[in-house]
Amino acid sequence: MNRLNNEKTYDLVVLSLMIAIEVILILTPLGYIPIGTIRATTLHIPVMLAAILLGYKGGIILGFVFGTSSLIINTINPTPFSFVFSPFYTLGDVSGN
């Protein structure tokens, strides 16, 4: 019983640290790197690490944080390619996803 609680606590701590790293990357220029009219991203790295360390549940949770941040960033601060990531923008007859 004690071992199970230790594993759950470990998983919760690692997930919390990964989410904190993800939020730091989102709020600094290290996460979304502007390159001309597009943004390169390094936010997929903590998602992959969480999926490896915590399994698919940790990867899903961190992937949700990544996807939500992408939607918010591309809605608030649009680029010519934001219609791909935000449903609130259109490019000619092509609407967002």
Phi and psi restraints in degrees (range 20) as a CNS / XPLOR table:
assign (resid 1 and name C) (resid 2 and name N)
       (resid 2 and name CA) (resid 2 and name C) 1.0 -66.1 20.0 2
assign (resid 2 and name N) (resid 2 and name CA)
       (resid 2 and name C) (resid 3 and name N) 1.0 -37.5 20.0 2
assign (resid 2 and name C) (resid 3 and name N)
       (resid 3 and name CA) (resid 3 and name C) 1.0 -64.4 20.0 2
assign (resid 3 and name N) (resid 3 and name CA)
       (resid 3 and name C) (resid 4 and name N) 1.0 -39.3 20.0 2
assign (resid 3 and name C) (resid 4 and name N)
       (resid 4 and name CA) (resid 4 and name C) 1.0 -63.4 20.0 2
assign (resid 4 and name N) (resid 4 and name CA)
       (resid 4 and name C) (resid 5 and name N) 1.0 -41.6 20.0 2
assign (resid 4 and name C) (resid 5 and name N)
       (resid 5 and name CA) (resid 5 and name C) 1.0 -65.7 20.0 2
assign (resid 5 and name N) (resid 5 and name CA)
       (resid 5 and name C) (resid 6 and name N) 1.0 -37.4 20.0 2
assign (resid 5 and name C) (resid 6 and name N)
       (resid 6 and name CA) (resid 6 and name C) 1.0 -64.9 20.0 2
assign (resid 6 and name N) (resid 6 and name CA)
       (resid 6 and name C) (resid 7 and name N) 1.0 -39.9 20.0 2
assign (resid 6 and name C) (resid 7 and name N)
       (resid 7 and name CA) (resid 7 and name C) 1.0 -67.6 20.0 2
assign (resid 7 and name N) (resid 7 and name CA)
       (resid 7 and name C) (resid 8 and name N) 1.0 -40.4 20.0 2
assign (resid 7 and name C) (resid 8 and name N)
       (resid 8 and name CA) (resid 8 and name C) 1.0 -65.4 20.0 2
assign (resid 8 and name N) (resid 8 and name CA)
       (resid 8 and name C) (resid 9 and name N) 1.0 -41.0 20.0 2
assign (resid 8 and name C) (resid 9 and name N)
       (resid 9 and name CA) (resid 9 and name C) 1.0 -64.7 20.0 2
assign (resid 9 and name N) (resid 9 and name CA)
       (resid 9 and name C) (resid 10 and name N) 1.0 -42.9 20.0 2
assign (resid 9 and name C) (resid 10 and name N)
       (resid 10 and name CA) (resid 10 and name C) 1.0 -60.1 20.0 2
assign (resid 10 and name N) (resid 10 and name CA)
       (resid 10 and name C) (resid 11 and name N) 1.0 -47.0 20.0 2
assign (resid 10 and name C) (resid 11 and name N)
       (resid 11 and name CA) (resid 11 and name C) 1.0 -62.2 20.0 2
assign (resid 11 and name N) (resid 11 and name CA)
       (resid 11 and name C) (resid 12 and name N) 1.0 -40.9 20.0 2
assign (resid 11 and name C) (resid 12 and name N)
       (resid 12 and name CA) (resid 12 and name C) 1.0 -65.0 20.0 2
assign (resid 12 and name N) (resid 12 and name CA)
       (resid 12 and name C) (resid 13 and name N) 1.0 -41.2 20.0 2
assign (resid 12 and name C) (resid 13 and name N)
       (resid 13 and name CA) (resid 13 and name C) 1.0 -66.8 20.0 2
assign (resid 13 and name N) (resid 13 and name CA)
       (resid 13 and name C) (resid 14 and name N) 1.0 -44.2 20.0 2
assign (resid 13 and name C) (resid 14 and name N)
       (resid 14 and name CA) (resid 14 and name C) 1.0 -64.2 20.0 2
assign (resid 14 and name N) (resid 14 and name CA)
       (resid 14 and name C) (resid 15 and name N) 1.0 -42.6 20.0 2
assign (resid 14 and name C) (resid 15 and name N)
       (resid 15 and name CA) (resid 15 and name C) 1.0 -62.8 20.0 2
assign (resid 15 and name N) (resid 15 and name CA)
       (resid 15 and name C) (resid 16 and name N) 1.0 -41.8 20.0 2
assign (resid 15 and name C) (resid 16 and name N)
       (resid 16 and name CA) (resid 16 and name C) 1.0 -63.7 20.0 2
assign (resid 16 and name N) (resid 16 and name CA)
       (resid 16 and name C) (resid 17 and name N) 1.0 -40.5 20.0 2
assign (resid 16 and name C) (resid 17 and name N)
       (resid 17 and name CA) (resid 17 and name C) 1.0 -66.0 20.0 2
assign (resid 17 and name N) (resid 17 and name CA)
       (resid 17 and name C) (resid 18 and name N) 1.0 -39.7 20.0 2
assign (resid 17 and name C) (resid 18 and name N)
       (resid 18 and name CA) (resid 18 and name C) 1.0 -65.8 20.0 2
assign (resid 18 and name N) (resid 18 and name CA)
       (resid 18 and name C) (resid 19 and name N) 1.0 -39.8 20.0 2
assign (resid 18 and name C) (resid 19 and name N)
       (resid 19 and name CA) (resid 19 and name C) 1.0 -65.1 20.0 2
assign (resid 19 and name N) (resid 19 and name CA)
       (resid 19 and name C) (resid 20 and name N) 1.0 -40.0 20.0 2
assign (resid 19 and name C) (resid 20 and name N)
       (resid 20 and name CA) (resid 20 and name C) 1.0 -63.1 20.0 2
assign (resid 20 and name N) (resid 20 and name CA)
       (resid 20 and name C) (resid 21 and name N) 1.0 -41.8 20.0 2
assign (resid 20 and name C) (resid 21 and name N)
       (resid 21 and name CA) (resid 21 and name C) 1.0 -63.0 20.0 2
assign (resid 21 and name N) (resid 21 and name CA)
       (resid 21 and name C) (resid 22 and name N) 1.0 -41.9 20.0 2
assign (resid 21 and name C) (resid 22 and name N)
       (resid 22 and name CA) (resid 22 and name C) 1.0 -61.9 20.0 2
assign (resid 22 and name N) (resid 22 and name CA)
       (resid 22 and name C) (resid 23 and name N) 1.0 -43.8 20.0 2
assign (resid 22 and name C) (resid 23 and name N)
       (resid 23 and name CA) (resid 23 and name C) 1.0 -65.4 20.0 2
assign (resid 23 and name N) (resid 23 and name CA)
       (resid 23 and name C) (resid 24 and name N) 1.0 -39.9 20.0 2
assign (resid 23 and name C) (resid 24 and name N)
       (resid 24 and name CA) (resid 24 and name C) 1.0 -61.7 20.0 2
assign (resid 24 and name N) (resid 24 and name CA)
       (resid 24 and name C) (resid 25 and name N) 1.0 -43.0 20.0 2
assign (resid 24 and name C) (resid 25 and name N)
       (resid 25 and name CA) (resid 25 and name C) 1.0 -64.8 20.0 2
assign (resid 25 and name N) (resid 25 and name CA)
       (resid 25 and name C) (resid 26 and name N) 1.0 -37.2 20.0 2
assign (resid 25 and name C) (resid 26 and name N)
       (resid 26 and name CA) (resid 26 and name C) 1.0 -65.3 20.0 2
assign (resid 26 and name N) (resid 26 and name CA)
       (resid 26 and name C) (resid 27 and name N) 1.0 -40.2 20.0 2
assign (resid 26 and name C) (resid 27 and name N)
       (resid 27 and name CA) (resid 27 and name C) 1.0 -86.2 20.0 2
assign (resid 27 and name N) (resid 27 and name CA)
       (resid 27 and name C) (resid 28 and name N) 1.0 -6.1 20.0 2
assign (resid 27 and name C) (resid 28 and name N)
       (resid 28 and name CA) (resid 28 and name C) 1.0 -118.4 20.0 2
assign (resid 28 and name N) (resid 28 and name CA)
       (resid 28 and name C) (resid 29 and name N) 1.0 164.6 20.0 2
assign (resid 28 and name C) (resid 29 and name N)
       (resid 29 and name CA) (resid 29 and name C) 1.0 -68.3 20.0 2
assign (resid 29 and name N) (resid 29 and name CA)
       (resid 29 and name C) (resid 30 and name N) 1.0 -3.1 20.0 2
assign (resid 29 and name C) (resid 30 and name N)
       (resid 30 and name CA) (resid 30 and name C) 1.0 -73.7 20.0 2
assign (resid 30 and name N) (resid 30 and name CA)
       (resid 30 and name C) (resid 31 and name N) 1.0 -24.0 20.0 2
assign (resid 30 and name C) (resid 31 and name N)
       (resid 31 and name CA) (resid 31 and name C) 1.0 -81.9 20.0 2
assign (resid 31 and name N) (resid 31 and name CA)
       (resid 31 and name C) (resid 32 and name N) 1.0 -53.6 20.0 2
assign (resid 31 and name C) (resid 32 and name N)
       (resid 32 and name CA) (resid 32 and name C) 1.0 -111.6 20.0 2
assign (resid 32 and name N) (resid 32 and name CA)
       (resid 32 and name C) (resid 33 and name N) 1.0 103.9 20.0 2
assign (resid 32 and name C) (resid 33 and name N)
       (resid 33 and name CA) (resid 33 and name C) 1.0 -94.9 20.0 2
assign (resid 33 and name N) (resid 33 and name CA)
       (resid 33 and name C) (resid 34 and name N) 1.0 112.8 20.0 2
assign (resid 33 and name C) (resid 34 and name N)
       (resid 34 and name CA) (resid 34 and name C) 1.0 -72.1 20.0 2
assign (resid 34 and name N) (resid 34 and name CA)
       (resid 34 and name C) (resid 35 and name N) 1.0 127.6 20.0 2
assign (resid 34 and name C) (resid 35 and name N)
       (resid 35 and name CA) (resid 35 and name C) 1.0 -130.4 20.0 2
assign (resid 35 and name N) (resid 35 and name CA)
       (resid 35 and name C) (resid 36 and name N) 1.0 92.5 20.0 2
assign (resid 35 and name C) (resid 36 and name N)
       (resid 36 and name CA) (resid 36 and name C) 1.0 65.8 20.0 2
assign (resid 36 and name N) (resid 36 and name CA)
       (resid 36 and name C) (resid 37 and name N) 1.0 -119.8 20.0 2
assign (resid 36 and name C) (resid 37 and name N)
       (resid 37 and name CA) (resid 37 and name C) 1.0 -94.7 20.0 2
assign (resid 37 and name N) (resid 37 and name CA)
       (resid 37 and name C) (resid 38 and name N) 1.0 2.5 20.0 2
assign (resid 37 and name C) (resid 38 and name N)
       (resid 38 and name CA) (resid 38 and name C) 1.0 -121.8 20.0 2
assign (resid 38 and name N) (resid 38 and name CA)
       (resid 38 and name C) (resid 39 and name N) 1.0 171.3 20.0 2
assign (resid 38 and name C) (resid 39 and name N)
       (resid 39 and name CA) (resid 39 and name C) 1.0 -124.4 20.0 2
assign (resid 39 and name N) (resid 39 and name CA)
       (resid 39 and name C) (resid 40 and name N) 1.0 120.9 20.0 2
assign (resid 39 and name C) (resid 40 and name N)
       (resid 40 and name CA) (resid 40 and name C) 1.0 -81.0 20.0 2
assign (resid 40 and name N) (resid 40 and name CA)
       (resid 40 and name C) (resid 41 and name N) 1.0 154.3 20.0 2
assign (resid 40 and name C) (resid 41 and name N)
       (resid 41 and name CA) (resid 41 and name C) 1.0 -133.1 20.0 2
assign (resid 41 and name N) (resid 41 and name CA)
       (resid 41 and name C) (resid 42 and name N) 1.0 146.3 20.0 2
assign (resid 41 and name C) (resid 42 and name N)
       (resid 42 and name CA) (resid 42 and name C) 1.0 -114.2 20.0 2
assign (resid 42 and name N) (resid 42 and name CA)
       (resid 42 and name C) (resid 43 and name N) 1.0 10.0 20.0 2
assign (resid 42 and name C) (resid 43 and name N)
       (resid 43 and name CA) (resid 43 and name C) 1.0 -73.5 20.0 2
assign (resid 43 and name N) (resid 43 and name CA)
       (resid 43 and name C) (resid 44 and name N) 1.0 -13.7 20.0 2
assign (resid 43 and name C) (resid 44 and name N)
       (resid 44 and name CA) (resid 44 and name C) 1.0 -75.7 20.0 2
assign (resid 44 and name N) (resid 44 and name CA)
       (resid 44 and name C) (resid 45 and name N) 1.0 -20.1 20.0 2
assign (resid 44 and name C) (resid 45 and name N)
       (resid 45 and name CA) (resid 45 and name C) 1.0 -65.6 20.0 2
assign (resid 45 and name N) (resid 45 and name CA)
       (resid 45 and name C) (resid 46 and name N) 1.0 -50.6 20.0 2
assign (resid 45 and name C) (resid 46 and name N)
       (resid 46 and name CA) (resid 46 and name C) 1.0 -62.7 20.0 2
assign (resid 46 and name N) (resid 46 and name CA)
       (resid 46 and name C) (resid 47 and name N) 1.0 -30.3 20.0 2
assign (resid 46 and name C) (resid 47 and name N)
       (resid 47 and name CA) (resid 47 and name C) 1.0 -65.0 20.0 2
assign (resid 47 and name N) (resid 47 and name CA)
       (resid 47 and name C) (resid 48 and name N) 1.0 -45.1 20.0 2
assign (resid 47 and name C) (resid 48 and name N)
       (resid 48 and name CA) (resid 48 and name C) 1.0 -65.8 20.0 2
assign (resid 48 and name N) (resid 48 and name CA)
       (resid 48 and name C) (resid 49 and name N) 1.0 -41.0 20.0 2
assign (resid 48 and name C) (resid 49 and name N)
       (resid 49 and name CA) (resid 49 and name C) 1.0 -63.6 20.0 2
assign (resid 49 and name N) (resid 49 and name CA)
       (resid 49 and name C) (resid 50 and name N) 1.0 -41.4 20.0 2
assign (resid 49 and name C) (resid 50 and name N)
       (resid 50 and name CA) (resid 50 and name C) 1.0 -64.0 20.0 2
assign (resid 50 and name N) (resid 50 and name CA)
       (resid 50 and name C) (resid 51 and name N) 1.0 -39.4 20.0 2
assign (resid 50 and name C) (resid 51 and name N)
       (resid 51 and name CA) (resid 51 and name C) 1.0 -65.8 20.0 2
assign (resid 51 and name N) (resid 51 and name CA)
       (resid 51 and name C) (resid 52 and name N) 1.0 -36.1 20.0 2
assign (resid 51 and name C) (resid 52 and name N)
       (resid 52 and name CA) (resid 52 and name C) 1.0 -72.4 20.0 2
assign (resid 52 and name N) (resid 52 and name CA)
       (resid 52 and name C) (resid 53 and name N) 1.0 -45.8 20.0 2
assign (resid 52 and name C) (resid 53 and name N)
       (resid 53 and name CA) (resid 53 and name C) 1.0 -77.1 20.0 2
assign (resid 53 and name N) (resid 53 and name CA)
       (resid 53 and name C) (resid 54 and name N) 1.0 -36.4 20.0 2
assign (resid 53 and name C) (resid 54 and name N)
       (resid 54 and name CA) (resid 54 and name C) 1.0 -112.3 20.0 2
assign (resid 54 and name N) (resid 54 and name CA)
       (resid 54 and name C) (resid 55 and name N) 1.0 -7.2 20.0 2
assign (resid 54 and name C) (resid 55 and name N)
       (resid 55 and name CA) (resid 55 and name C) 1.0 91.2 20.0 2
assign (resid 55 and name N) (resid 55 and name CA)
       (resid 55 and name C) (resid 56 and name N) 1.0 -172.2 20.0 2
assign (resid 55 and name C) (resid 56 and name N)
       (resid 56 and name CA) (resid 56 and name C) 1.0 -67.2 20.0 2
assign (resid 56 and name N) (resid 56 and name CA)
       (resid 56 and name C) (resid 57 and name N) 1.0 -29.6 20.0 2
assign (resid 56 and name C) (resid 57 and name N)
       (resid 57 and name CA) (resid 57 and name C) 1.0 -65.7 20.0 2
assign (resid 57 and name N) (resid 57 and name CA)
       (resid 57 and name C) (resid 58 and name N) 1.0 -44.3 20.0 2
assign (resid 57 and name C) (resid 58 and name N)
       (resid 58 and name CA) (resid 58 and name C) 1.0 -64.7 20.0 2
assign (resid 58 and name N) (resid 58 and name CA)
       (resid 58 and name C) (resid 59 and name N) 1.0 -38.7 20.0 2
assign (resid 58 and name C) (resid 59 and name N)
       (resid 59 and name CA) (resid 59 and name C) 1.0 -65.0 20.0 2
assign (resid 59 and name N) (resid 59 and name CA)
       (resid 59 and name C) (resid 60 and name N) 1.0 -38.1 20.0 2
assign (resid 59 and name C) (resid 60 and name N)
       (resid 60 and name CA) (resid 60 and name C) 1.0 -66.4 20.0 2
assign (resid 60 and name N) (resid 60 and name CA)
       (resid 60 and name C) (resid 61 and name N) 1.0 -43.9 20.0 2
assign (resid 60 and name C) (resid 61 and name N)
       (resid 61 and name CA) (resid 61 and name C) 1.0 -63.5 20.0 2
assign (resid 61 and name N) (resid 61 and name CA)
       (resid 61 and name C) (resid 62 and name N) 1.0 -47.1 20.0 2
assign (resid 61 and name C) (resid 62 and name N)
       (resid 62 and name CA) (resid 62 and name C) 1.0 -71.0 20.0 2
assign (resid 62 and name N) (resid 62 and name CA)
       (resid 62 and name C) (resid 63 and name N) 1.0 -33.3 20.0 2
assign (resid 62 and name C) (resid 63 and name N)
       (resid 63 and name CA) (resid 63 and name C) 1.0 -63.9 20.0 2
assign (resid 63 and name N) (resid 63 and name CA)
       (resid 63 and name C) (resid 64 and name N) 1.0 -35.2 20.0 2
assign (resid 63 and name C) (resid 64 and name N)
       (resid 64 and name CA) (resid 64 and name C) 1.0 -64.9 20.0 2
assign (resid 64 and name N) (resid 64 and name CA)
       (resid 64 and name C) (resid 65 and name N) 1.0 -41.4 20.0 2
assign (resid 64 and name C) (resid 65 and name N)
       (resid 65 and name CA) (resid 65 and name C) 1.0 -62.4 20.0 2
assign (resid 65 and name N) (resid 65 and name CA)
       (resid 65 and name C) (resid 66 and name N) 1.0 -43.7 20.0 2
assign (resid 65 and name C) (resid 66 and name N)
       (resid 66 and name CA) (resid 66 and name C) 1.0 -62.7 20.0 2
assign (resid 66 and name N) (resid 66 and name CA)
       (resid 66 and name C) (resid 67 and name N) 1.0 -47.6 20.0 2
assign (resid 66 and name C) (resid 67 and name N)
       (resid 67 and name CA) (resid 67 and name C) 1.0 -64.4 20.0 2
assign (resid 67 and name N) (resid 67 and name CA)
       (resid 67 and name C) (resid 68 and name N) 1.0 -41.1 20.0 2
assign (resid 67 and name C) (resid 68 and name N)
       (resid 68 and name CA) (resid 68 and name C) 1.0 -64.6 20.0 2
assign (resid 68 and name N) (resid 68 and name CA)
       (resid 68 and name C) (resid 69 and name N) 1.0 -41.4 20.0 2
assign (resid 68 and name C) (resid 69 and name N)
       (resid 69 and name CA) (resid 69 and name C) 1.0 -66.3 20.0 2
assign (resid 69 and name N) (resid 69 and name CA)
       (resid 69 and name C) (resid 70 and name N) 1.0 -37.1 20.0 2
assign (resid 69 and name C) (resid 70 and name N)
       (resid 70 and name CA) (resid 70 and name C) 1.0 -63.4 20.0 2
assign (resid 70 and name N) (resid 70 and name CA)
       (resid 70 and name C) (resid 71 and name N) 1.0 -42.8 20.0 2
assign (resid 70 and name C) (resid 71 and name N)
       (resid 71 and name CA) (resid 71 and name C) 1.0 -61.8 20.0 2
assign (resid 71 and name N) (resid 71 and name CA)
       (resid 71 and name C) (resid 72 and name N) 1.0 -45.8 20.0 2
assign (resid 71 and name C) (resid 72 and name N)
       (resid 72 and name CA) (resid 72 and name C) 1.0 -67.5 20.0 2
assign (resid 72 and name N) (resid 72 and name CA)
       (resid 72 and name C) (resid 73 and name N) 1.0 -46.6 20.0 2
assign (resid 72 and name C) (resid 73 and name N)
       (resid 73 and name CA) (resid 73 and name C) 1.0 -62.3 20.0 2
assign (resid 73 and name N) (resid 73 and name CA)
       (resid 73 and name C) (resid 74 and name N) 1.0 -43.9 20.0 2
assign (resid 73 and name C) (resid 74 and name N)
       (resid 74 and name CA) (resid 74 and name C) 1.0 -74.9 20.0 2
assign (resid 74 and name N) (resid 74 and name CA)
       (resid 74 and name C) (resid 75 and name N) 1.0 -17.5 20.0 2
assign (resid 74 and name C) (resid 75 and name N)
       (resid 75 and name CA) (resid 75 and name C) 1.0 -84.7 20.0 2
assign (resid 75 and name N) (resid 75 and name CA)
       (resid 75 and name C) (resid 76 and name N) 1.0 -42.3 20.0 2
assign (resid 75 and name C) (resid 76 and name N)
       (resid 76 and name CA) (resid 76 and name C) 1.0 -76.8 20.0 2
assign (resid 76 and name N) (resid 76 and name CA)
       (resid 76 and name C) (resid 77 and name N) 1.0 -41.7 20.0 2
assign (resid 76 and name C) (resid 77 and name N)
       (resid 77 and name CA) (resid 77 and name C) 1.0 -124.0 20.0 2
assign (resid 77 and name N) (resid 77 and name CA)
       (resid 77 and name C) (resid 78 and name N) 1.0 78.0 20.0 2
assign (resid 77 and name C) (resid 78 and name N)
       (resid 78 and name CA) (resid 78 and name C) 1.0 -75.4 20.0 2
assign (resid 78 and name N) (resid 78 and name CA)
       (resid 78 and name C) (resid 79 and name N) 1.0 153.6 20.0 2
assign (resid 78 and name C) (resid 79 and name N)
       (resid 79 and name CA) (resid 79 and name C) 1.0 -122.1 20.0 2
assign (resid 79 and name N) (resid 79 and name CA)
       (resid 79 and name C) (resid 80 and name N) 1.0 174.5 20.0 2
assign (resid 79 and name C) (resid 80 and name N)
       (resid 80 and name CA) (resid 80 and name C) 1.0 -59.7 20.0 2
assign (resid 80 and name N) (resid 80 and name CA)
       (resid 80 and name C) (resid 81 and name N) 1.0 -19.9 20.0 2
assign (resid 80 and name C) (resid 81 and name N)
       (resid 81 and name CA) (resid 81 and name C) 1.0 -104.6 20.0 2
assign (resid 81 and name N) (resid 81 and name CA)
       (resid 81 and name C) (resid 82 and name N) 1.0 13.9 20.0 2
assign (resid 81 and name C) (resid 82 and name N)
       (resid 82 and name CA) (resid 82 and name C) 1.0 -67.7 20.0 2
assign (resid 82 and name N) (resid 82 and name CA)
       (resid 82 and name C) (resid 83 and name N) 1.0 -20.4 20.0 2
assign (resid 82 and name C) (resid 83 and name N)
       (resid 83 and name CA) (resid 83 and name C) 1.0 -63.0 20.0 2
assign (resid 83 and name N) (resid 83 and name CA)
       (resid 83 and name C) (resid 84 and name N) 1.0 -20.2 20.0 2
assign (resid 83 and name C) (resid 84 and name N)
       (resid 84 and name CA) (resid 84 and name C) 1.0 -74.4 20.0 2
assign (resid 84 and name N) (resid 84 and name CA)
       (resid 84 and name C) (resid 85 and name N) 1.0 -32.1 20.0 2
assign (resid 84 and name C) (resid 85 and name N)
       (resid 85 and name CA) (resid 85 and name C) 1.0 -106.9 20.0 2
assign (resid 85 and name N) (resid 85 and name CA)
       (resid 85 and name C) (resid 86 and name N) 1.0 -11.1 20.0 2
assign (resid 85 and name C) (resid 86 and name N)
       (resid 86 and name CA) (resid 86 and name C) 1.0 -130.2 20.0 2
assign (resid 86 and name N) (resid 86 and name CA)
       (resid 86 and name C) (resid 87 and name N) 1.0 132.5 20.0 2
assign (resid 86 and name C) (resid 87 and name N)
       (resid 87 and name CA) (resid 87 and name C) 1.0 -77.3 20.0 2
assign (resid 87 and name N) (resid 87 and name CA)
       (resid 87 and name C) (resid 88 and name N) 1.0 -0.8 20.0 2
assign (resid 87 and name C) (resid 88 and name N)
       (resid 88 and name CA) (resid 88 and name C) 1.0 -94.3 20.0 2
assign (resid 88 and name N) (resid 88 and name CA)
       (resid 88 and name C) (resid 89 and name N) 1.0 0.1 20.0 2
assign (resid 88 and name C) (resid 89 and name N)
       (resid 89 and name CA) (resid 89 and name C) 1.0 -124.1 20.0 2
assign (resid 89 and name N) (resid 89 and name CA)
       (resid 89 and name C) (resid 90 and name N) 1.0 151.6 20.0 2
assign (resid 89 and name C) (resid 90 and name N)
       (resid 90 and name CA) (resid 90 and name C) 1.0 -129.4 20.0 2
assign (resid 90 and name N) (resid 90 and name CA)
       (resid 90 and name C) (resid 91 and name N) 1.0 155.8 20.0 2
assign (resid 90 and name C) (resid 91 and name N)
       (resid 91 and name CA) (resid 91 and name C) 1.0 -126.9 20.0 2
assign (resid 91 and name N) (resid 91 and name CA)
       (resid 91 and name C) (resid 92 and name N) 1.0 97.5 20.0 2
assign (resid 91 and name C) (resid 92 and name N)
       (resid 92 and name CA) (resid 92 and name C) 1.0 67.9 20.0 2
assign (resid 92 and name N) (resid 92 and name CA)
       (resid 92 and name C) (resid 93 and name N) 1.0 -121.9 20.0 2
assign (resid 92 and name C) (resid 93 and name N)
       (resid 93 and name CA) (resid 93 and name C) 1.0 -90.7 20.0 2
assign (resid 93 and name N) (resid 93 and name CA)
       (resid 93 and name C) (resid 94 and name N) 1.0 -5.5 20.0 2
assign (resid 93 and name C) (resid 94 and name N)
       (resid 94 and name CA) (resid 94 and name C) 1.0 -91.7 20.0 2
assign (resid 94 and name N) (resid 94 and name CA)
       (resid 94 and name C) (resid 95 and name N) 1.0 118.7 20.0 2
assign (resid 94 and name C) (resid 95 and name N)
       (resid 95 and name CA) (resid 95 and name C) 1.0 -96.0 20.0 2
assign (resid 95 and name N) (resid 95 and name CA)
       (resid 95 and name C) (resid 96 and name N) 1.0 167.8 20.0 2
assign (resid 95 and name C) (resid 96 and name N)
       (resid 96 and name CA) (resid 96 and name C) 1.0 -64.3 20.0 2
assign (resid 96 and name N) (resid 96 and name CA)
       (resid 96 and name C) (resid 97 and name N) 1.0 168.6 20.0 2
